[in-house]
Amino acid sequence: MSGKEEDYIRRIQRNDENALKEIYDSYSDSFMAFYRGYGLSKNDLEDAFQDSIIALYQNIMQGKLKILDGSIKTYIWAIGKYKVIDSLRIKKKDIKISNDYIEPYEIKDAELNEKQQLLYKHFKLLGKSCQKILKYFYYEGLTLQEIVEISEYKDENSVKSSKSRCIKQLRNLIKNA
Amino acid sequence: MDKQDLLDKYLEGSLSEAETNVFNSLRKSDPDFDEQVNFQDDLAEVVLEDERRRLKTLLLNRKSNITNSKNPNKWILIGLGILLLLATIILVRYVNSGNPNEAIYASFYEPLPNSYRPVSRNSINNAETQGFTAYESENYVLAAEKFEERLKDQYDLSIVFYQGICYGENGDLDAAIQNLEKIKGKEFPYATESQYYLGLYYLKQNNKTESIRNLQDFIQSGKDEELIQNAKAILDKIEK
């Protein structure tokens, strides 16, 4: 892995979204060129590329992916392959994609189930501060102390009680739906 | 260690082997605890998905910026458009600076959540999906653009409605009202909500007559109890 790629990973671990934008700029054209011949529209390919780099970003940010066996490019291409196959399946196009240059990564497709979709709908009805604190816990995996350091909460107890209040509010919204 | 601590450590992924055993047996013996774990797991998936959609909008913007920068003439036109829009907003604000209804509007106005086409990973990638992805991420400028693209392809009253909300969010009240007036009285899923939002937009423009008329119509025909209560409260405040 190159020094630049190691730098990307360090920045993504800090949730630096500029790294995502730079990855987008660096690999967009070559990804589109590589998968151009498989019968997907430009929009579908763009979509597959965006989903691939977001998956890379979120896996690294959440600590699910710490060390990459290959390069960042290999990882993006591997997820991209999965996305392209999925799009082809939806469009009922049967085209074989070569395994050359692609490592066989296992990729989880996190489509929300019905219960989660209901939860999502009500999560979006919460106030901004509630959404934010729940993201600190459930997405960024921050500790109470870390949240105090980056937010306006005065101490850990305030964070804890705010989180409990937001979860209670979310449960009530679902209950009263 | 109490249950909440166990849940917190589970979330952090820092349960020891002994704690994992306690955690697993609690899940089997205590249905409430098991439900809390499932709720936390679902919430983590939901938050992850919400962030995914936000990042997707960020990249759509990136793409849009790159495309625009490759087309300098278009870029200059957009720049001029933004300047014109800003000048209009400043002028409208100046004219409305004495509008007492601004505060009422501010305390009741919220954009309607996207219940028309909830975006999921299996959504077809088209202008409509991109529009609603942007809408859910509160990027209303991009959402309005994508809805325009969608409407050129196929006319849909609900899309006209959501595009109107985008215009309202972007501060272009004339365009918002124009969209909603266009679909008023027609049958579609957001026919009554259109009256409510028209009432609010007219209120912000200090057009009390039209605001009251639309809000009264909404109270008569609306189905959303919370919005009906809002409409009644607004009328009460306007008429005082």
Boltz contact constraints between the chains, C-beta under 6 A:
constraints:
  - contact:
      token1: [A, 21]
      token2: [B, 62]
      max_distance: 6.0
  - contact:
      token1: [A, 24]
      token2: [B, 59]
      max_distance: 6.0
  - contact:
      token1: [A, 24]
      token2: [B, 62]
      max_distance: 6.0
  - contact:
      token1: [A, 43]
      token2: [B, 125]
      max_distance: 6.0
  - contact:
      token1: [A, 44]
      token2: [B, 125]
      max_distance: 6.0
  - contact:
      token1: [A, 47]
      token2: [B, 125]
      max_distance: 6.0
  - contact:
      token1: [A, 50]
      token2: [B, 56]
      max_distance: 6.0
  - contact:
      token1: [A, 50]
      token2: [B, 59]
      max_distance: 6.0
  - contact:
      token1: [A, 54]
      token2: [B, 52]
      max_distance: 6.0
  - contact:
      token1: [A, 54]
      token2: [B, 55]
      max_distance: 6.0
  - contact:
      token1: [A, 111]
      token2: [B, 121]
      max_distance: 6.0
  - contact:
      token1: [A, 112]
      token2: [B, 49]
      max_distance: 6.0
  - contact:
      token1: [A, 116]
      token2: [B, 42]
      max_distance: 6.0
  - contact:
      token1: [A, 116]
      token2: [B, 45]
      max_distance: 6.0
  - contact:
      token1: [A, 116]
      token2: [B, 46]
      max_distance: 6.0
  - contact:
      token1: [A, 119]
      token2: [B, 42]
      max_distance: 6.0
  - contact:
      token1: [A, 119]
      token2: [B, 46]
      max_distance: 6.0
  - contact:
      token1: [A, 120]
      token2: [B, 46]
      max_distance: 6.0
  - contact:
      token1: [A, 123]
      token2: [B, 46]
      max_distance: 6.0
  - contact:
      token1: [A, 124]
      token2: [B, 113]
      max_distance: 6.0
  - contact:
      token1: [A, 134]
      token2: [B, 47]
      max_distance: 6.0
  - contact:
      token1: [A, 135]
      token2: [B, 47]
      max_distance: 6.0
  - contact:
      token1: [A, 138]
      token2: [B, 43]
      max_distance: 6.0
  - contact:
      token1: [A, 138]
      token2: [B, 44]
      max_distance: 6.0
  - contact:
      token1: [A, 138]
      token2: [B, 47]
      max_distance: 6.0
  - contact:
      token1: [A, 139]
      token2: [B, 47]
      max_distance: 6.0
  - contact:
      token1: [A, 139]
      token2: [B, 51]
      max_distance: 6.0
